[in-house]
């Protein structure tokens, strides 16, 4: 049973709030990396960097209970990740269209998570 002065509960609440406040910056990093990748769609380092950011967001989203953020980030990550194990090939227009759709969904999920109580 917790009380109002439970230091562990207070720390967990503070960590949750800190994470929630960081969501817009995490999204901005993904948007920047995605824009860079669009400019050089065969660049394996840019693909890898985007996968890394998405992987971190999926994992941290799961830790803090942001299921929709986790779902979208993981789906996007899994879309790119297999490419990292093969010869560098440009991401197609069709794939970018799907990634654009995921970015729109991710923006909405981050906005909802950032503004939730």
MOURCOR-V306022 format. One record per residue. PHI is phi as a letter, one per 30 degrees, with the letter a starting at -180 (none if undefined). D_CENTER is the distance of its C-alpha to the mean C-alpha in Angstrom with 1 decimal. Layout:
BEGIN
<<PHI D_CENTER> <PHI D_CENTER>>
END
This chain:
BEGIN
<<none 34.0> <c 32.3> <c 34.0> <d 33.0> <c 33.4> <d 31.4> <d 29.8> <d 27.3> <d 26.1> <d 26.1> <d 23.9> <d 21.4> <d 21.4> <d 21.0> <d 18.0> <d 16.3> <d 17.3> <d 16.1> <d 12.6> <e 12.7> <d 14.2> <d 11.5> <e 8.7> <e 10.2> <d 10.4> <d 6.9> <d 6.4> <d 9.7> <d 9.0> <d 6.8> <d 9.6> <d 12.2> <d 11.4> <d 11.3> <d 14.6> <d 16.0> <d 15.5> <d 17.2> <d 20.0> <b 20.5> <d 19.2> <c 21.1> <d 19.9> <d 18.7> <d 17.5> <d 15.2> <d 13.9> <d 13.6> <d 11.8> <d 9.1> <e 9.0> <e 9.1> <d 6.1> <d 4.1> <d 6.8> <d 6.7> <d 3.8> <d 5.6> <d 8.7> <d 8.7> <d 7.9> <d 10.8> <e 12.9> <c 13.0> <i 13.5> <c 10.7> <d 11.4> <d 10.3> <d 6.6> <d 7.1> <e 9.3> <d 7.5> <d 4.5> <d 7.7> <d 9.9> <d 8.5> <e 8.6> <d 12.0> <d 13.1> <c 13.1> <e 13.9> <d 17.5> <d 18.3> <d 18.1> <c 21.1> <b 23.3> <d 25.0> <e 22.9> <b 23.0> <d 21.7> <d 19.0> <d 21.1> <d 21.2> <d 20.7> <d 17.4> <d 16.3> <d 17.4> <d 15.3> <d 12.2> <d 13.4> <d 13.7> <d 10.2> <d 9.1> <d 11.9> <d 10.8> <d 7.3> <e 9.5> <d 11.9> <d 10.0> <d 8.8> <d 12.4> <d 13.8> <d 12.2> <d 13.2> <c 16.6> <d 17.4> <c 20.3>>
END
